Amino acid sequence: MGVYAHQLTRIEIEEIEASCPDIILLAGGTDGGNRDTIIHNAHMLAEAKCGETVIIAGNKSAAEEVKDILVRAGKDAIITKNVLPELNKLNVEPARETIRNTFLEKIVEAKGLKRAESYIQGVLMPTPAAVLEAGKLLSKGTEGEPGWGDLIIVDIGGATTDIHSMSDGFPTKSGVTYKGIPEPFAKRTVEGDLGMRVSARSLLESVSIGKLASQSGVTELAIASYIEWVRQNIDYLPETEEQWKIETAMARAATELAVERHSGTLETMWTPMGAVYVQHGKDLTSTPCVIGTGGVIVNHAKPGDILLGVSDKSDQTTILKPKNPKLMLDKDYILGAAGLLAEVNPKAALGLLKKQLVEI
Protein backbone atom coordinates (compact mmCIF):
# COMPACT_ATOMS: atom_id res chain seq x y z
CA MET A 1 0.00 0.00 0.00
CA GLY A 2 2.96 2.29 0.46
CA VAL A 3 6.72 2.48 0.87
CA TYR A 4 8.52 5.11 2.95
CA ALA A 5 12.25 5.69 3.22
CA HIS A 6 14.46 7.40 5.81
CA GLN A 7 12.86 9.16 8.78
CA LEU A 8 9.07 9.31 8.72
CA THR A 9 7.45 12.74 8.74
CA ARG A 10 4.14 13.82 10.22
CA ILE A 11 2.65 14.07 6.71
CA GLU A 12 3.71 10.49 5.96
CA ILE A 13 2.14 9.27 9.21
CA GLU A 14 -1.09 10.95 8.13
CA GLU A 15 -0.86 9.11 4.80
CA ILE A 16 -0.37 5.80 6.62
CA GLU A 17 -3.38 6.57 8.82
CA ALA A 18 -5.45 7.31 5.72
CA SER A 19 -4.55 4.00 4.06
CA CYS A 20 -4.85 2.13 7.39
CA PRO A 21 -2.77 -0.98 6.56
CA ASP A 22 -3.31 -4.26 8.38
CA ILE A 23 0.43 -4.88 8.69
CA ILE A 24 3.43 -2.53 8.70
CA LEU A 25 6.92 -3.85 7.97
CA LEU A 26 9.54 -1.74 9.75
CA ALA A 27 13.15 -2.14 8.61
CA GLY A 28 16.30 -0.06 8.86
CA GLY A 29 20.00 -0.37 9.57
CA THR A 30 22.34 -3.30 9.11
CA ASP A 31 22.99 -5.47 12.18
CA GLY A 32 25.14 -3.35 14.49
CA GLY A 33 24.79 -0.35 12.19
CA ASN A 34 22.59 2.73 12.28
CA ARG A 35 19.96 2.72 15.07
CA ASP A 36 18.64 6.25 14.93
CA THR A 37 16.32 5.97 11.93
CA ILE A 38 14.45 2.82 12.93
CA ILE A 39 14.03 4.10 16.50
CA HIS A 40 12.74 7.46 15.21
CA ASN A 41 10.28 5.63 12.96
CA ALA A 42 9.13 3.43 15.83
CA HIS A 43 8.25 6.54 17.85
CA MET A 44 6.37 7.98 14.86
CA LEU A 45 4.44 4.75 14.23
CA ALA A 46 3.62 4.50 17.93
CA GLU A 47 1.60 7.70 17.54
CA ALA A 48 -0.22 6.50 14.40
CA LYS A 49 -3.94 5.79 14.80
CA CYS A 50 -3.76 2.84 12.37
CA GLY A 51 -1.33 0.01 11.78
CA GLU A 52 -1.82 -2.05 14.91
CA THR A 53 0.53 -4.85 13.79
CA VAL A 54 4.18 -4.00 13.12
CA ILE A 55 6.75 -6.55 11.97
CA ILE A 56 10.27 -5.45 12.89
CA ALA A 57 12.92 -6.59 10.40
CA GLY A 58 15.78 -4.16 10.95
CA ASN A 59 18.99 -3.73 12.94
CA LYS A 60 18.96 -6.51 15.55
CA SER A 61 20.82 -4.24 18.00
CA ALA A 62 17.79 -1.92 18.07
CA ALA A 63 14.98 -4.46 17.62
CA GLU A 64 14.13 -4.93 21.30
CA GLU A 65 14.06 -1.19 21.96
CA VAL A 66 11.87 -0.67 18.90
CA LYS A 67 9.50 -3.38 20.11
CA ASP A 68 9.25 -1.81 23.57
CA ILE A 69 8.34 1.57 22.05
CA LEU A 70 5.56 0.04 19.97
CA VAL A 71 4.22 -2.27 22.67
CA ARG A 72 3.95 0.64 25.13
CA ALA A 73 1.77 2.37 22.54
CA GLY A 74 -0.54 -0.63 22.35
CA LYS A 75 0.81 -2.05 19.11
CA ASP A 76 1.38 -5.73 18.42
CA ALA A 77 5.10 -5.81 17.56
CA ILE A 78 6.80 -8.91 16.15
CA ILE A 79 10.57 -9.23 15.69
CA THR A 80 12.02 -11.21 12.78
CA LYS A 81 15.46 -11.34 11.20
CA ASN A 82 16.89 -8.25 9.53
CA VAL A 83 16.11 -7.99 5.82
CA LEU A 84 19.54 -6.36 5.32
CA PRO A 85 21.92 -7.90 7.88
CA GLU A 86 25.01 -6.70 6.01
CA LEU A 87 25.65 -4.20 3.25
CA ASN A 88 24.76 -5.69 -0.15
CA LYS A 89 23.27 -8.80 1.49
CA LEU A 90 19.50 -9.35 1.44
CA ASN A 91 17.72 -11.85 3.68
CA VAL A 92 14.01 -11.47 2.90
CA GLU A 93 12.70 -14.99 3.49
CA PRO A 94 12.27 -14.71 7.31
CA ALA A 95 10.28 -11.50 6.88
CA ARG A 96 8.14 -13.11 4.17
CA GLU A 97 7.40 -16.05 6.43
CA THR A 98 6.52 -13.77 9.34
CA ILE A 99 4.20 -11.72 7.12
CA ARG A 100 2.54 -14.90 5.90
CA ASN A 101 2.01 -16.26 9.41
CA THR A 102 0.75 -12.90 10.67
CA PHE A 103 -1.64 -12.66 7.73
CA LEU A 104 -3.07 -16.09 8.48
CA GLU A 105 -3.30 -15.52 12.23
CA LYS A 106 -4.81 -12.04 12.16
CA ILE A 107 -6.27 -11.08 8.82
CA VAL A 108 -8.14 -14.18 7.72
CA GLU A 109 -9.18 -15.57 11.10
CA ALA A 110 -12.52 -13.80 10.88
CA LYS A 111 -13.26 -15.57 7.57
CA GLY A 112 -13.20 -19.04 9.09
CA LEU A 113 -9.86 -20.22 7.76
CA LYS A 114 -8.78 -21.23 11.24
CA ARG A 115 -11.38 -24.01 11.04
CA ALA A 116 -10.25 -24.91 7.53
CA GLU A 117 -6.67 -25.25 8.78
CA SER A 118 -7.61 -28.30 10.85
CA TYR A 119 -9.00 -30.02 7.76
CA ILE A 120 -5.98 -29.50 5.52
CA GLN A 121 -3.16 -30.24 7.95
CA GLY A 122 -2.01 -26.67 8.34
CA VAL A 123 -0.91 -26.00 4.74
CA LEU A 124 -2.24 -22.46 4.36
CA MET A 125 -0.77 -19.41 2.67
CA PRO A 126 -2.07 -16.34 0.82
CA THR A 127 -2.55 -17.04 -2.89
CA PRO A 128 0.20 -14.64 -4.10
CA ALA A 129 2.68 -16.38 -1.79
CA ALA A 130 1.59 -19.76 -3.15
CA VAL A 131 2.09 -18.55 -6.72
CA LEU A 132 5.57 -17.30 -5.80
CA GLU A 133 6.44 -20.70 -4.30
CA ALA A 134 5.20 -22.42 -7.45
CA GLY A 135 7.34 -20.11 -9.56
CA LYS A 136 10.45 -20.86 -7.52
CA LEU A 137 9.84 -24.59 -7.78
CA LEU A 138 9.23 -24.46 -11.52
CA SER A 139 12.34 -22.36 -12.04
CA LYS A 140 14.79 -24.32 -9.88
CA GLY A 141 13.29 -27.80 -10.04
CA THR A 142 13.86 -30.54 -7.45
CA GLU A 143 16.51 -33.14 -6.83
CA GLY A 144 16.56 -35.32 -9.92
CA GLU A 145 14.06 -33.15 -11.82
CA PRO A 146 15.33 -29.94 -13.50
CA GLY A 147 13.32 -26.76 -13.60
CA TRP A 148 12.73 -24.39 -16.49
CA GLY A 149 15.26 -21.77 -15.43
CA ASP A 150 14.51 -18.06 -15.32
CA LEU A 151 10.86 -17.11 -15.76
CA ILE A 152 8.24 -14.42 -15.15
CA ILE A 153 4.64 -14.88 -13.96
CA VAL A 154 1.99 -12.27 -14.82
CA ASP A 155 -1.11 -12.49 -12.62
CA ILE A 156 -3.87 -10.02 -13.45
CA GLY A 157 -6.73 -9.70 -10.97
CA GLY A 158 -9.62 -7.41 -10.26
CA ALA A 159 -7.71 -5.28 -7.76
CA THR A 160 -4.02 -5.76 -8.58
CA THR A 161 -1.58 -6.97 -11.19
CA ASP A 162 1.16 -9.09 -9.64
CA ILE A 163 4.49 -9.77 -11.34
CA HIS A 164 6.78 -12.57 -10.12
CA SER A 165 10.28 -12.95 -11.52
CA MET A 166 12.59 -15.90 -10.87
CA SER A 167 15.98 -14.58 -11.91
CA ASP A 168 19.17 -13.18 -10.44
CA GLY A 169 18.80 -10.34 -12.93
CA PHE A 170 22.50 -9.50 -13.17
CA PRO A 171 23.74 -7.51 -16.19
CA THR A 172 23.67 -9.47 -19.44
CA LYS A 173 25.72 -6.99 -21.46
CA SER A 174 29.38 -6.23 -21.08
CA GLY A 175 30.39 -2.83 -19.77
CA VAL A 176 27.36 -2.49 -17.47
CA THR A 177 27.88 -1.86 -13.75
CA TYR A 178 25.28 -3.00 -11.23
CA LYS A 179 24.33 -0.38 -8.63
CA GLY A 180 22.46 -0.96 -5.40
CA ILE A 181 21.54 -4.03 -3.37
CA PRO A 182 21.11 -7.21 -5.45
CA GLU A 183 17.45 -8.12 -5.64
CA PRO A 184 16.13 -11.50 -4.44
CA PHE A 185 16.02 -14.33 -6.95
CA ALA A 186 12.28 -14.73 -6.35
CA LYS A 187 10.79 -11.23 -6.51
CA ARG A 188 7.14 -10.21 -6.44
CA THR A 189 5.71 -6.77 -7.05
CA VAL A 190 2.04 -5.92 -6.52
CA GLU A 191 0.58 -3.00 -8.47
CA GLY A 192 -2.48 -1.85 -6.55
CA ASP A 193 -3.52 0.68 -9.20
CA LEU A 194 -3.63 -1.83 -12.06
CA GLY A 195 -6.70 -4.03 -11.73
CA MET A 196 -9.58 -5.09 -13.97
CA ARG A 197 -12.45 -4.30 -11.60
CA VAL A 198 -11.89 -2.71 -8.17
CA SER A 199 -8.93 -0.74 -9.53
CA ALA A 200 -10.30 -0.18 -13.04
CA ARG A 201 -10.54 3.59 -12.62
CA SER A 202 -6.95 3.91 -11.37
CA LEU A 203 -5.83 1.68 -14.26
CA LEU A 204 -7.48 4.12 -16.63
CA GLU A 205 -5.69 7.02 -14.95
CA SER A 206 -2.34 5.22 -15.04
CA VAL A 207 -2.31 4.28 -18.72
CA SER A 208 -4.56 7.03 -20.22
CA ILE A 209 -7.83 6.58 -22.04
CA GLY A 210 -6.19 7.55 -25.32
CA LYS A 211 -3.88 4.53 -25.18
CA LEU A 212 -6.77 2.19 -24.43
CA ALA A 213 -8.77 3.65 -27.31
CA SER A 214 -5.82 3.26 -29.67
CA GLN A 215 -5.23 -0.38 -28.72
CA SER A 216 -8.89 -1.41 -28.69
CA GLY A 217 -10.33 0.60 -31.56
CA VAL A 218 -13.23 1.59 -29.26
CA THR A 219 -14.28 5.17 -28.57
CA GLU A 220 -13.06 6.91 -25.43
CA LEU A 221 -16.66 7.50 -24.33
CA ALA A 222 -17.47 3.77 -24.56
CA ILE A 223 -14.29 2.88 -22.64
CA ALA A 224 -14.98 5.36 -19.85
CA SER A 225 -18.57 4.12 -19.53
CA TYR A 226 -17.54 0.44 -19.44
CA ILE A 227 -14.77 0.97 -16.90
CA GLU A 228 -17.12 2.82 -14.55
CA TRP A 229 -19.68 0.02 -14.95
CA VAL A 230 -17.28 -2.84 -14.12
CA ARG A 231 -15.81 -0.88 -11.21
CA GLN A 232 -19.25 -0.76 -9.65
CA ASN A 233 -20.24 -4.27 -10.79
CA ILE A 234 -17.13 -6.31 -10.05
CA ASP A 235 -18.72 -9.68 -10.91
CA TYR A 236 -19.64 -8.61 -14.43
CA LEU A 237 -18.09 -10.56 -17.33
CA PRO A 238 -17.75 -9.14 -20.86
CA GLU A 239 -20.47 -10.21 -23.30
CA THR A 240 -20.04 -8.26 -26.52
CA GLU A 241 -17.13 -8.04 -28.94
CA GLU A 242 -16.63 -4.37 -28.02
CA GLN A 243 -16.44 -5.20 -24.33
CA TRP A 244 -13.86 -7.91 -25.00
CA LYS A 245 -11.78 -5.41 -26.98
CA ILE A 246 -11.83 -3.04 -24.00
CA GLU A 247 -10.93 -5.86 -21.58
CA THR A 248 -8.05 -6.91 -23.83
CA ALA A 249 -6.68 -3.37 -24.00
CA MET A 250 -7.02 -2.93 -20.23
CA ALA A 251 -5.25 -6.22 -19.49
CA ARG A 252 -2.47 -5.60 -21.99
CA ALA A 253 -1.87 -2.09 -20.63
CA ALA A 254 -1.81 -3.44 -17.06
CA THR A 255 0.69 -6.09 -18.10
CA GLU A 256 2.91 -3.63 -19.93
CA LEU A 257 3.06 -1.11 -17.10
CA ALA A 258 3.38 -3.70 -14.29
CA VAL A 259 6.29 -5.47 -16.02
CA GLU A 260 7.89 -2.11 -16.75
CA ARG A 261 7.74 -1.18 -13.05
CA HIS A 262 9.05 -4.60 -12.03
CA SER A 263 11.99 -4.61 -14.43
CA GLY A 264 15.32 -2.95 -13.88
CA THR A 265 16.54 0.13 -15.70
CA LEU A 266 19.73 1.13 -17.45
CA GLU A 267 21.14 4.61 -16.88
CA THR A 268 23.80 6.33 -18.94
CA MET A 269 26.27 8.34 -16.88
CA TRP A 270 28.97 10.58 -18.30
CA THR A 271 32.46 10.64 -16.84
CA PRO A 272 35.74 12.24 -17.98
CA MET A 273 36.46 8.87 -19.63
CA GLY A 274 33.18 8.86 -21.55
CA ALA A 275 29.80 7.15 -21.09
CA VAL A 276 29.32 4.38 -18.55
CA TYR A 277 26.18 2.29 -18.09
CA VAL A 278 24.67 1.64 -14.67
CA GLN A 279 21.97 -0.96 -14.00
CA HIS A 280 19.36 -0.56 -11.27
CA GLY A 281 17.20 -3.57 -10.47
CA LYS A 282 16.88 -6.75 -12.49
CA ASP A 283 17.93 -7.25 -16.10
CA LEU A 284 15.11 -9.42 -17.47
CA THR A 285 15.86 -8.95 -21.16
CA SER A 286 16.97 -12.55 -21.65
CA THR A 287 14.17 -14.18 -19.63
CA PRO A 288 13.13 -17.17 -21.77
CA CYS A 289 9.65 -17.86 -20.38
CA VAL A 290 6.59 -15.85 -19.30
CA ILE A 291 3.53 -17.50 -17.73
CA GLY A 292 0.15 -15.78 -17.72
CA THR A 293 -2.56 -16.37 -15.11
CA GLY A 294 -5.55 -14.53 -13.68
CA GLY A 295 -9.16 -14.47 -14.84
CA VAL A 296 -8.88 -12.23 -17.88
CA ILE A 297 -5.89 -14.18 -19.26
CA VAL A 298 -7.14 -17.68 -18.49
CA ASN A 299 -10.59 -17.01 -19.97
CA HIS A 300 -9.44 -15.05 -23.00
CA ALA A 301 -9.78 -16.51 -26.48
CA LYS A 302 -6.36 -15.12 -27.42
CA PRO A 303 -4.33 -14.71 -24.20
CA GLY A 304 -1.22 -14.01 -26.24
CA ASP A 305 -2.74 -10.65 -27.21
CA ILE A 306 -2.56 -9.67 -23.52
CA LEU A 307 0.88 -11.08 -22.81
CA LEU A 308 2.37 -9.15 -25.72
CA GLY A 309 2.58 -6.34 -23.19
CA VAL A 310 5.37 -8.24 -21.40
CA SER A 311 8.01 -8.02 -24.08
CA ASP A 312 9.86 -5.08 -25.53
CA LYS A 313 10.91 -5.60 -29.13
CA SER A 314 12.12 -2.03 -29.61
CA ASP A 315 15.73 -0.93 -29.64
CA GLN A 316 15.40 1.13 -26.45
CA THR A 317 17.50 -0.20 -23.61
CA THR A 318 16.53 1.95 -20.63
CA ILE A 319 13.91 -0.50 -19.30
CA LEU A 320 15.20 -4.06 -19.03
CA LYS A 321 12.02 -5.96 -20.00
CA PRO A 322 12.08 -9.36 -21.73
CA LYS A 323 12.85 -9.19 -25.44
CA ASN A 324 11.50 -12.41 -26.93
CA PRO A 325 10.13 -14.81 -24.30
CA LYS A 326 8.10 -17.96 -24.88
CA LEU A 327 4.51 -17.37 -23.70
CA MET A 328 2.83 -19.98 -21.47
CA LEU A 329 -0.70 -20.16 -20.03
CA ASP A 330 -1.87 -21.37 -16.63
CA LYS A 331 -5.05 -22.65 -18.26
CA ASP A 332 -6.41 -24.48 -15.20
CA TYR A 333 -5.36 -22.04 -12.45
CA ILE A 334 -2.82 -24.58 -11.22
CA LEU A 335 -0.08 -22.24 -9.96
CA GLY A 336 -1.61 -21.45 -6.58
CA ALA A 337 -2.56 -25.07 -5.93
CA ALA A 338 0.91 -26.27 -6.95
CA GLY A 339 2.49 -23.77 -4.58
CA LEU A 340 0.50 -25.29 -1.72
CA LEU A 341 1.31 -28.84 -2.82
CA ALA A 342 5.01 -27.96 -2.94
CA GLU A 343 4.92 -27.57 0.84
CA VAL A 344 4.43 -31.32 1.26
CA ASN A 345 5.40 -32.90 -2.09
CA PRO A 346 7.63 -30.73 -4.30
CA LYS A 347 8.22 -33.47 -6.88
CA ALA A 348 4.50 -34.01 -7.45
CA ALA A 349 3.92 -30.24 -7.61
CA LEU A 350 6.65 -29.81 -10.23
CA GLY A 351 5.22 -32.63 -12.35
CA LEU A 352 1.78 -31.05 -12.13
CA LEU A 353 3.10 -27.68 -13.25
CA LYS A 354 4.99 -29.09 -16.21
CA LYS A 355 1.94 -31.06 -17.30
CA GLN A 356 -0.68 -28.33 -16.93
CA LEU A 357 1.09 -25.21 -18.22
CA VAL A 358 0.68 -24.92 -21.98
CA GLU A 359 2.42 -22.82 -24.61
CA ILE A 360 0.38 -20.14 -26.31
N, C-alpha and C positions, 0 to 999 in steps of 0.2 A: 504493500500500500504506500510505502514511502521509504526513502533512504536519506539519512542525514549524516554529514561528516563533520569532524572537529567538534568544538564545543557548541552544545545546543543553545539556541537563543530563546527568548520569551515568545517571539513570533512563531518559531518552529514548534514549541510546546503547544501553542494554540492550534497549529495545523494538526498535530498528533491528536489533540483532544477532539478536533472536528471529525477526523477520520475514525477515531475510536477503535484501534486495532485490538484483536483478541490477545495477541502475543507480541511482545517487543523483544527483539534480539539486541543486546547491548554488548558491543565489543570495543576494543581499544587497547593499544600498547602491546608490545611483545612481552613475554614472560621475563620479569625483572627489569622491564623498560619503563616507559612513561606511565605514571599513575594519575597525573593531574586531570587529564581529559575525561577518562572514564569515571572518576570520582565526581567531577563537576557535572557530568551528564546524569549520574545517579541522583544527585541532589535535585536536578531539574526535573527528572522523571518522577521523583518522589512527590513533587508538587502537582503533577498532572492529574486531571480528574478522570482520565481514561487510561487504559493500558494496565490492567490489574496484574497481569502475568508478565514477568520480565525474565528472560533467559540470559544469563551472564556468561559470555564467551570471550573474555578479554584477559588482560594481564593477571596471571594467577596470584601475583604478589598483592594485588588490590582487590581480588574477588570477594574475600570475606568482608572487607570494609564496605564494599559496594552493596553486598547483600544486606548487611546490617542497616545501611541507610534506607534501603527500599522496604525492608521488613518493618522498620519503625514507622514507616508511612502507610502501613497496611497493605503493601504489595506482596504478592506471592513471587519470591525470587528464587531462581534455580540456577545453580552453578554447574557449568560443563567446561570441557577443555577449551583452551584458547584457540580461536580460529587462525591466529597468526602467532604461533609460539616463538618463531625466530624470523628475522628479516628474510624475505623471499621464500618462506616455507609456509604453505597453507595446510591446515588440518581441519577440514570442514565436516567430516563425517560424524564426529561426536555431537556437534551442534545440530546437524540434520536429524540424528537419532533422537536427541532431546526434544526438538521441535515436534517430531512425529509422535513421540510418547505423550507430550503435553497436549497436542491436538486431540489425540484419542481419549485422554483422561478428562479433559475439560470441555472441549468444544463440541464433541459429538455425543457426550454422555446423555444429554437431554433427548437425543433422537433414538434411544433404545439400543445403541450398538454395544453397550456393556452386556446386555443379555445375549446379543448375537455372538459375542466373543466366546461365551461358554460353549456354543454349538460348533465353532470352527477352530477350536484348539488354539485360540489366541493369535492367529495369523491375521492381523488387521493393520492396514496402513491407508493413508489418504491416496486417492487414485493417482494424482500426479507423481507421488513418491513411488508407487507401484510401477508406473510407466518408466520412470527413471531406472529402476532396478532391472526391468525387462531390457531396456536399452543397453545397460552395462553388460548384462549377461550375453545378449546377442552380439555385442561388439567383441568381448573378450573370450567368450566360449567357456568351456569347462575342461577339466582334465580328460584328455582323450577325445575331445570334440571341439574343433576350432570354431571361433566366432567369425563374424563378417568383417571385422576391422572397424575403422572409423565410420561413423554414421550420424545422421541427424533425424530427429523425430519432430514432426509438425503436428500439433494437436490443437485444432480449432474448436472452441466451445461457444456457448451462448454469452458468457461473461468475459472470458479471457482467451488469448492465444498463447499456448505454451510451446517453447522451443527447447528441445533437449539435444545437446551435442556430446558425442562420445569421441573425444579427440584431444591429444595434447595441445594441438594448435600452434606448434612452434613454426617459425618462419620456413617457408618452402622455397624461397628465392635467395640466392646468394647476395651478400651485401646489405642484408636487412638486419637491424639490431632490435632485439626485443626489449621493451621498456615496461617496468612495472612488475607486479607479483604474478608469477605463472598461474594461470587459471586451472581449476580442477579438471581432471580428465572427463568426468561426468558433470556437465553443467546444465542447469535448467534456468531459463528466464520466463517470467510470467508477465504478459502484457495486459494489464487490467483495463486498458482503454480500447482494446481490439477484440471485440466479441460480436457474435452474430445476432444476439437478442438483447440481453440486459445492457450491454455496452454498445449497441448499434449506433446510437447517436454520437458517442465519443469516437467510434470508428470513422463515422462520416466526417467529423471535425478533424481527425488526424490525417486522413488521406485526401480530403477535398471531394466535393460532389462532382466537380469537373472531371476528375480522374475516373471516378466510377461511371460517369456518363460516357466517357470516351471508350472505356473498356467494354461496357455492356451494350452500347448502342441504344440506350433507353434515355428518355428525357430526364432532365434534372428534377422537374416537378414530380414525375412518377417515382423517381428514386427517393426523394425526400418524403413523399407520402407513404411509400412502402416501409421505409426504415422506421418512421414514427409508429406505424401500425404494428410491426413485429416487436418493437420495443415495449409496447403496451400489451401485446398478446404473444407472450414468449413461447407458447406451445404451438404456434401456427407454423405449418409447413407449406412451402411454395406449391402452387397448383398450376399456374399458367406459364407459358414459355417466357413471357416478359419477367415474371417474378424469378424464374430460375436464372435468367441472365443477370438480374440484379444480385442474387445470392452468389453467383459465380464471381462477379466483379468484387463484391464485398470480401469474399473468402480469399481471393487471390491478392487483393490489396492488403488484407490482414497478414497473410503469409509473407508477402514481400517486405512489409515494414517490420514485422516481428523478427524475421531472419536478419534483416539489416541491423536492427538494434542488438541482436545477439552476437553477430559476427564482430571480429576485430577490425581495426582500421590501420591504414598505412599513412604515415605523415612524412612529408618531405621537409628536411631541415637543412639550412644552408650554413656552411662553415667556411673558414678561410681556405680549406682544401677542396671545396665544392659541395655538391648535394650529398646528403646521407639520408637513408630511409629508416624510419623508426616504426616498429609495429607495436600497437596497443591491443591487447585482447588476443583472441584466437584467429589464426589463419585457417579458414575452412575452405579455401579455394579448391583443394584437391580431394575433398570429401567424396568418396565414391558412391555413397548410398543415402537416399532420403526416403523416410517412411512417413506416409500421411495417415492420420487418424482423426477422429472427431466426426460428429454427425454429418456436417455438410460435405465432408470429403468422402466418408464411407458410403453415403447414400446418393452421391452424384453420379450421373451417367458417364461423365468424362472427368474423373478426379484429376487427371493429368493437367487439365486446363487451370485448376487451382494451384497445383504444385509447381507450375511454371514460375510462380512468384519466388520460388526458392533460389533459383540459379541466376547468375549474372553472366550473360554471354557478351557483354560489351568489353571494350578495351580499358575501361576505367579500373584503377587499381586501389582506390582509396578505401573501399569497403571490401573486406575479404570474405565475400560470399562464395558458395560453391559455384564452379564454372560449368560442369557437365555431369551431374550425378545421375545414377540410375534411380528411377522413381518406383517406389514400392507402396502397396496399399495394405492397411490393416483391415481387411474386408469384413472380418467377423469380430471386431473389437477385442482382439485377443491379448493386446499388450498389457493392459491392467491386470487381467487374470493371470497371465504368465509371470508378471512381477510378483504376485502373491505366491504362486506355485514355486517360484525360485527360492522362497524362504525355506521350503522343506525338501524340494527335489529339483535342483538346478538342471540336471541332465534332462529330465522329462520336460521342463519348461523350455529349454533350448530347442528340443526336438519339436515341440508344439509351435514355437515361433517360426522355425524354418519351414514347417509344413504349411502354416496358415497365411504367412505373408506372401503376397503375390506381386509380380512385376506389372506395372501399368504399361 
